[in-house]
């Protein structure tokens, strides 16, 4: 299946909290790929100013649905929220054909 939409979550996380953020990413990457409808990829991108998680989906609808899923609301969000220096930026992109 081909990625047709990306969910991009960009977070300001201090250097001291990045290991904890990576653990949340690692802990929930496989459950995300195995249980979320339309989930195809998930990558952790790190740069000096922020941390980004890029999720690939088969549709914009599935990308939107993930944000209201139990996995996101009860596990990922709960694990990451204490690490944020400010609210994250959440964007969904459709892949141009």
DRENTORKOL-3810 file (N, C-alpha, C; in nm, 4 decimals):
REM DRENTORKOL-3810
@n.u->0.0835; n.v->-0.1178; n.w->0.0000; ca.u->0.0000; ca.v->0.0000; ca.w->0.0000; c.u->0.0883; c.v->0.1245; c.w->0.0000
@n.u->0.0439; n.v->0.2288; n.w->-0.0621; ca.u->0.1205; ca.v->0.3517; ca.w->-0.0775; c.u->0.0736; c.v->0.4590; c.w->0.0213
@n.u->0.1692; n.v->0.5363; n.w->0.0750; ca.u->0.1360; ca.v->0.6471; ca.w->0.1647; c.u->0.0667; c.v->0.7555; c.w->0.0834
@n.u->-0.0529; n.v->0.7937; n.w->0.1285; ca.u->-0.1301; ca.v->0.8980; ca.w->0.0612; c.u->-0.1545; c.v->1.0196; c.w->0.1495
@n.u->-0.1163; n.v->1.0082; n.w->0.2782; ca.u->-0.1337; ca.v->1.1195; ca.w->0.3717; c.u->-0.0296; c.v->1.1071; c.w->0.4824
@n.u->0.0125; n.v->1.2226; n.w->0.5317; ca.u->0.1062; ca.v->1.2274; ca.w->0.6441; c.u->0.0451; c.v->1.3068; c.w->0.7584
@n.u->0.0632; n.v->1.2546; n.w->0.8776; ca.u->0.0324; ca.v->1.3271; ca.w->1.0000; c.u->0.1673; c.v->1.3665; c.w->1.0590
@n.u->0.1872; n.v->1.4960; n.w->1.0754; ca.u->0.3126; ca.v->1.5495; ca.w->1.1273; c.u->0.2854; c.v->1.6139; c.w->1.2620
@n.u->0.3538; n.v->1.5665; n.w->1.3643; ca.u->0.3418; ca.v->1.6253; ca.w->1.4975; c.u->0.4795; c.v->1.6766; c.w->1.5362
@n.u->0.4891; n.v->1.8093; n.w->1.5521; ca.u->0.6156; ca.v->1.8739; ca.w->1.5851; c.u->0.6098; c.v->1.9224; c.w->1.7292
@n.u->0.7100; n.v->1.8835; n.w->1.8079; ca.u->0.7109; ca.v->1.9126; ca.w->1.9514; c.u->0.8406; c.v->1.9789; c.w->1.9940
@n.u->0.8288; n.v->2.0783; n.w->2.0776; ca.u->0.9454; ca.v->2.1387; ca.w->2.1427; c.u->0.9711; c.v->2.0577; c.w->2.2690
@n.u->1.0832; n.v->1.9860; n.w->2.2689; ca.u->1.1202; ca.v->1.9012; ca.w->2.3828; c.u->1.2664; c.v->1.9294; c.w->2.4146
@n.u->1.2954; n.v->1.9578; n.w->2.5401; ca.u->1.4315; ca.v->1.9899; ca.w->2.5811; c.u->1.5239; c.v->1.8698; c.w->2.5616
@n.u->1.6528; n.v->1.8980; n.w->2.5524; ca.u->1.7525; ca.v->1.7916; ca.w->2.5377; c.u->1.7409; c.v->1.6888; c.w->2.6502
@n.u->1.7117; n.v->1.7358; n.w->2.7701; ca.u->1.7030; ca.v->1.6466; ca.w->2.8862; c.u->1.5868; c.v->1.5486; c.w->2.8750
@n.u->1.4824; n.v->1.5853; n.w->2.8017; ca.u->1.3634; ca.v->1.5007; ca.w->2.7900; c.u->1.3565; c.v->1.4202; c.w->2.6606
@n.u->1.4554; n.v->1.4344; n.w->2.5756; ca.u->1.4493; ca.v->1.3662; ca.w->2.4455; c.u->1.4593; c.v->1.2142; c.w->2.4569
@n.u->1.5348; n.v->1.1631; n.w->2.5510; ca.u->1.5422; ca.v->1.0181; ca.w->2.5692; c.u->1.4051; c.v->0.9633; c.w->2.6092
@n.u->1.3341; n.v->1.0356; n.w->2.6942; ca.u->1.1997; ca.v->0.9926; ca.w->2.7347; c.u->1.1043; c.v->0.9983; c.w->2.6157
@n.u->1.1173; n.v->1.1007; n.w->2.5324; ca.u->1.0329; ca.v->1.1109; ca.w->2.4129; c.u->1.0626; c.v->0.9963; c.w->2.3164
@n.u->1.1893; n.v->0.9629; n.w->2.3010; ca.u->1.2266; ca.v->0.8510; ca.w->2.2131; c.u->1.1687; c.v->0.7198; c.w->2.2655
@n.u->1.1657; n.v->0.7045; n.w->2.3965; ca.u->1.1083; ca.v->0.5826; ca.w->2.4553; c.u->0.9587; c.v->0.5724; c.w->2.4236
@n.u->0.8861; n.v->0.6823; n.w->2.4343; ca.u->0.7435; ca.v->0.6814; ca.w->2.3999; c.u->0.7278; c.v->0.6410; c.w->2.2523
@n.u->0.8092; n.v->0.7003; n.w->2.1655; ca.u->0.8052; ca.v->0.6663; ca.w->2.0231; c.u->0.8309; c.v->0.5166; c.w->2.0049
@n.u->0.9367; n.v->0.4652; n.w->2.0645; ca.u->0.9744; ca.v->0.3243; ca.w->2.0487; c.u->0.8673; c.v->0.2310; c.w->2.1056
@n.u->0.8150; n.v->0.2644; n.w->2.2232; ca.u->0.7138; ca.v->0.1794; ca.w->2.2881; c.u->0.5868; c.v->0.1661; c.w->2.2043
@n.u->0.5469; n.v->0.2721; n.w->2.1355; ca.u->0.4176; ca.v->0.2709; ca.w->2.0669; c.u->0.4272; c.v->0.2621; c.w->1.9147
@n.u->0.5474; n.v->0.2516; n.w->1.8596; ca.u->0.5613; ca.v->0.2414; ca.w->1.7136; c.u->0.4960; c.v->0.1130; c.w->1.6610
@n.u->0.5308; n.v->-0.0003; n.w->1.7184; ca.u->0.4748; ca.v->-0.1272; ca.w->1.6707; c.u->0.3236; c.v->-0.1343; c.w->1.6921
@n.u->0.2714; n.v->-0.1001; n.w->1.8107; ca.u->0.1255; ca.v->-0.1009; ca.w->1.8257; c.u->0.0554; c.v->-0.0081; c.w->1.7257
@n.u->0.1164; n.v->0.1063; n.w->1.6969; ca.u->0.0611; ca.v->0.1977; ca.w->1.5959; c.u->0.0527; c.v->0.1274; c.w->1.4611
@n.u->0.1622; n.v->0.0696; n.w->1.4170; ca.u->0.1649; ca.v->0.0052; ca.w->1.2854; c.u->0.0761; c.v->-0.1195; c.w->1.2791
@n.u->0.0631; n.v->-0.1891; n.w->1.3917; ca.u->-0.0139; ca.v->-0.3142; ca.w->1.3943; c.u->-0.1637; c.v->-0.2950; c.w->1.4144
@n.u->-0.2043; n.v->-0.1844; n.w->1.4800; ca.u->-0.3457; ca.v->-0.1753; ca.w->1.5196; c.u->-0.4230; c.v->-0.0570; c.w->1.4638
@n.u->-0.3556; n.v->0.0446; n.w->1.4132; ca.u->-0.4263; ca.v->0.1643; ca.w->1.3668; c.u->-0.4622; c.v->0.1482; c.w->1.2194
@n.u->-0.5896; n.v->0.1628; n.w->1.1886; ca.u->-0.6361; ca.v->0.1492; ca.w->1.0502; c.u->-0.5623; c.v->0.2447; c.w->0.9581
@n.u->-0.5084; n.v->0.1911; n.w->0.8505; ca.u->-0.4432; ca.v->0.2716; ca.w->0.7483; c.u->-0.3023; c.v->0.3156; c.w->0.7796
@n.u->-0.2481; n.v->0.2795; n.w->0.8966; ca.u->-0.1115; ca.v->0.3190; ca.w->0.9336; c.u->-0.0106; c.v->0.2402; c.w->0.8520
@n.u->0.0848; n.v->0.3114; n.w->0.7914; ca.u->0.1850; ca.v->0.2477; ca.w->0.7065; c.u->0.3283; c.v->0.2717; c.w->0.7512
@n.u->0.3568; n.v->0.3911; n.w->0.8028; ca.u->0.4928; ca.v->0.4248; ca.w->0.8461; c.u->0.4872; c.v->0.5148; c.w->0.9688
@n.u->0.5972; n.v->0.5171; n.w->1.0418; ca.u->0.6111; ca.v->0.6091; ca.w->1.1544; c.u->0.7598; c.v->0.6321; c.w->1.1761
@n.u->0.8014; n.v->0.7589; n.w->1.1690; ca.u->0.9421; ca.v->0.7935; ca.w->1.1831; c.u->0.9594; c.v->0.9060; c.w->1.2840
@n.u->1.0679; n.v->0.8970; n.w->1.3608; ca.u->1.1039; ca.v->1.0007; ca.w->1.4557; c.u->1.2142; c.v->1.0849; c.w->1.3935
@n.u->1.1891; n.v->1.2145; n.w->1.3804; ca.u->1.2851; ca.v->1.3075; ca.w->1.3216; c.u->1.3304; c.v->1.4039; c.w->1.4302
@n.u->1.4617; n.v->1.4211; n.w->1.4417; ca.u->1.5158; ca.v->1.5049; ca.w->1.5480; c.u->1.6049; c.v->1.6124; c.w->1.4875
@n.u->1.5829; n.v->1.7340; n.w->1.5319; ca.u->1.6734; ca.v->1.8431; ca.w->1.4979; c.u->1.6920; c.v->1.9281; c.w->1.6221
@n.u->1.7847; n.v->2.0191; n.w->1.6167; ca.u->1.8191; ca.v->2.0973; ca.w->1.7358; c.u->1.6984; c.v->2.1679; c.w->1.7968
@n.u->1.6132; n.v->2.2273; n.w->1.7120; ca.u->1.5032; ca.v->2.3091; ca.w->1.7638; c.u->1.3771; c.v->2.2319; c.w->1.8037
@n.u->1.3600; n.v->2.1086; n.w->1.7536; ca.u->1.2394; ca.v->2.0341; ca.w->1.7885; c.u->1.2527; c.v->1.8867; c.w->1.7529
@n.u->1.1476; n.v->1.8137; n.w->1.7869; ca.u->1.1347; ca.v->1.6713; ca.w->1.7573; c.u->1.0058; c.v->1.6550; c.w->1.6789
@n.u->1.0091; n.v->1.5713; n.w->1.5785; ca.u->0.8908; ca.v->1.5535; ca.w->1.4947; c.u->0.8640; c.v->1.4048; c.w->1.4766
@n.u->0.7380; n.v->1.3686; n.w->1.4808; ca.u->0.6986; ca.v->1.2329; ca.w->1.4465; c.u->0.6157; c.v->1.2432; c.w->1.3190
@n.u->0.6593; n.v->1.1695; n.w->1.2190; ca.u->0.5941; ca.v->1.1703; ca.w->1.0889; c.u->0.5282; c.v->1.0343; c.w->1.0676
@n.u->0.3953; n.v->1.0362; n.w->1.0581; ca.u->0.3152; ca.v->0.9142; ca.w->1.0430; c.u->0.2645; c.v->0.9079; c.w->0.8989
@n.u->0.2813; n.v->0.7951; n.w->0.8341; ca.u->0.2287; ca.v->0.7759; ca.w->0.6998; c.u->0.1021; c.v->0.6921; c.w->0.7024
@n.u->0.0005; n.v->0.7378; n.w->0.6286; ca.u->-0.1295; ca.v->0.6693; ca.w->0.6244; c.u->-0.1736; c.v->0.6468; c.w->0.4802
@n.u->-0.2699; n.v->0.5585; n.w->0.4647; ca.u->-0.3256; ca.v->0.5331; ca.w->0.3323; c.u->-0.4340; c.v->0.6335; c.w->0.2939
@n.u->-0.4759; n.v->0.7195; n.w->0.3896; ca.u->-0.5776; ca.v->0.8204; ca.w->0.3598; c.u->-0.5756; c.v->0.9306; c.w->0.4656
@n.u->-0.6260; n.v->1.0466; n.w->0.4284; ca.u->-0.6403; ca.v->1.1583; ca.w->0.5224; c.u->-0.7383; c.v->1.1196; c.w->0.6327
@n.u->-0.8429; n.v->1.0485; n.w->0.5966; ca.u->-0.9426; ca.v->1.0056; ca.w->0.6956; c.u->-0.8780; c.v->0.9232; c.w->0.8068
@n.u->-0.7936; n.v->0.8272; n.w->0.7702; ca.u->-0.7272; ca.v->0.7451; ca.w->0.8713; c.u->-0.6303; c.v->0.8276; c.w->0.9561
@n.u->-0.5635; n.v->0.9253; n.w->0.8969; ca.u->-0.4746; ca.v->1.0136; ca.w->0.9728; c.u->-0.5544; c.v->1.0905; c.w->1.0782
@n.u->-0.6673; n.v->1.1454; n.w->1.0386; ca.u->-0.7546; ca.v->1.2163; ca.w->1.1331; c.u->-0.8063; c.v->1.1243; c.w->1.2421
@n.u->-0.8463; n.v->1.0040; n.w->1.2045; ca.u->-0.9012; ca.v->0.9089; ca.w->1.3011; c.u->-0.7997; c.v->0.8708; c.w->1.4083
@n.u->-0.6732; n.v->0.8640; n.w->1.3715; ca.u->-0.5698; ca.v->0.8278; ca.w->1.4692; c.u->-0.5675; c.v->0.9264; c.w->1.5866
@n.u->-0.5896; n.v->1.0536; n.w->1.5590; ca.u->-0.5842; ca.v->1.1546; ca.w->1.6642; c.u->-0.6930; c.v->1.1376; c.w->1.7701
@n.u->-0.7970; n.v->1.0628; n.w->1.7386; ca.u->-0.9040; ca.v->1.0358; ca.w->1.8352; c.u->-0.9033; c.v->0.8905; c.w->1.8831
@n.u->-0.8021; n.v->0.8152; n.w->1.8429; ca.u->-0.7937; ca.v->0.6739; ca.w->1.8817; c.u->-0.7542; c.v->0.6599; c.w->2.0287
@n.u->-0.7885; n.v->0.5462; n.w->2.0873; ca.u->-0.7498; ca.v->0.5187; ca.w->2.2254; c.u->-0.5978; c.v->0.5156; c.w->2.2397
@n.u->-0.5275; n.v->0.4568; n.w->2.1433; ca.u->-0.3816; ca.v->0.4502; ca.w->2.1497; c.u->-0.3215; c.v->0.5903; c.w->2.1590
@n.u->-0.3687; n.v->0.6823; n.w->2.0773; ca.u->-0.3151; ca.v->0.8181; ca.w->2.0816; c.u->-0.3558; c.v->0.8906; c.w->2.2094
@n.u->-0.4848; n.v->0.8916; n.w->2.2405; ca.u->-0.5354; ca.v->0.9688; ca.w->2.3546; c.u->-0.4890; c.v->0.9148; c.w->2.4895
@n.u->-0.4863; n.v->0.7825; n.w->2.5047; ca.u->-0.4617; ca.v->0.7226; ca.w->2.6356; c.u->-0.3173; c.v->0.6811; c.w->2.6601
@n.u->-0.2384; n.v->0.6687; n.w->2.5537; ca.u->-0.1020; ca.v->0.6202; ca.w->2.5699; c.u->0.0021; c.v->0.7209; c.w->2.5188
@n.u->-0.0002; n.v->0.7470; n.w->2.3898; ca.u->0.0995; ca.v->0.8361; ca.w->2.3301; c.u->0.0894; c.v->0.9771; c.w->2.3880
@n.u->-0.0292; n.v->1.0345; n.w->2.3851; ca.u->-0.0502; ca.v->1.1706; ca.w->2.4353; c.u->-0.0106; c.v->1.1811; c.w->2.5827
@n.u->-0.0546; n.v->1.0861; n.w->2.6620; ca.u->-0.0259; ca.v->1.0860; ca.w->2.8058; c.u->0.1246; c.v->1.0768; c.w->2.8309
@n.u->0.1940; n.v->0.9969; n.w->2.7505; ca.u->0.3383; ca.v->0.9812; ca.w->2.7675; c.u->0.4188; c.v->1.1028; c.w->2.7251
@n.u->0.3705; n.v->1.1742; n.w->2.6222; ca.u->0.4461; ca.v->1.2880; ca.w->2.5691; c.u->0.4131; c.v->1.4223; c.w->2.6334
@n.u->0.2910; n.v->1.4413; n.w->2.6761; ca.u->0.2480; ca.v->1.5734; ca.w->2.7241; c.u->0.3393; c.v->1.6331; c.w->2.8323
@n.u->0.3837; n.v->1.5559; n.w->2.9314; ca.u->0.4713; ca.v->1.6148; ca.w->3.0342; c.u->0.6075; c.v->1.6610; c.w->2.9793
@n.u->0.6430; n.v->1.6169; n.w->2.8595; ca.u->0.7738; ca.v->1.6493; ca.w->2.8016; c.u->0.7721; c.v->1.7761; c.w->2.7165
@n.u->0.6540; n.v->1.8232; n.w->2.6786; ca.u->0.6422; ca.v->1.9392; ca.w->2.5903; c.u->0.6772; c.v->2.0688; c.w->2.6612
@n.u->0.7473; n.v->2.1559; n.w->2.5905; ca.u->0.7727; ca.v->2.2904; ca.w->2.6399; c.u->0.6600; c.v->2.3853; c.w->2.5993
@n.u->0.5853; n.v->2.3476; n.w->2.4972; ca.u->0.4671; ca.v->2.4213; ca.w->2.4508; c.u->0.3799; c.v->2.3228; c.w->2.3740
@n.u->0.2572; n.v->2.3625; n.w->2.3446; ca.u->0.1686; ca.v->2.2727; ca.w->2.2701; c.u->0.2305; c.v->2.2385; c.w->2.1347
@n.u->0.2152; n.v->2.1137; n.w->2.0921; ca.u->0.2731; ca.v->2.0724; ca.w->1.9645; c.u->0.1946; c.v->2.1280; c.w->1.8455
@n.u->0.2607; n.v->2.1287; n.w->1.7313; ca.u->0.1935; ca.v->2.1611; ca.w->1.6054; c.u->0.1529; c.v->2.0288; c.w->1.5412
@n.u->0.0277; n.v->2.0204; n.w->1.5022; ca.u->-0.0246; ca.v->1.8989; ca.w->1.4393; c.u->-0.0763; c.v->1.9370; c.w->1.3014
@n.u->-0.0246; n.v->1.8683; n.w->1.2009; ca.u->-0.0650; ca.v->1.8968; ca.w->1.0630; c.u->-0.0867; c.v->1.7658; c.w->0.9884
@n.u->-0.1844; n.v->1.7687; n.w->0.8985; ca.u->-0.2088; ca.v->1.6540; ca.w->0.8108; c.u->-0.1921; c.v->1.7022; c.w->0.6681
@n.u->-0.1140; n.v->1.6272; n.w->0.5923; ca.u->-0.0865; ca.v->1.6586; ca.w->0.4528; c.u->-0.1368; c.v->1.5464; c.w->0.3632
@n.u->-0.1922; n.v->1.5815; n.w->0.2496; ca.u->-0.2297; ca.v->1.4847; ca.w->0.1483; c.u->-0.1147; c.v->1.4799; c.w->0.0464
@n.u->-0.0768; n.v->1.3619; n.w->0.0048; ca.u->0.0295; ca.v->1.3463; ca.w->-0.0933; c.u->-0.0252; c.v->1.3822; c.w->-0.2305
@n.u->0.0441; n.v->1.4698; n.w->-0.3022; ca.u->0.0030; ca.v->1.5100; ca.w->-0.4371; c.u->0.0221; c.v->1.3921; c.w->-0.5324
@n.u->-0.0716; n.v->1.3767; n.w->-0.6204; ca.u->-0.0614; ca.v->1.2669; ca.w->-0.7186; c.u->-0.0229; c.v->1.3187; c.w->-0.8531
END
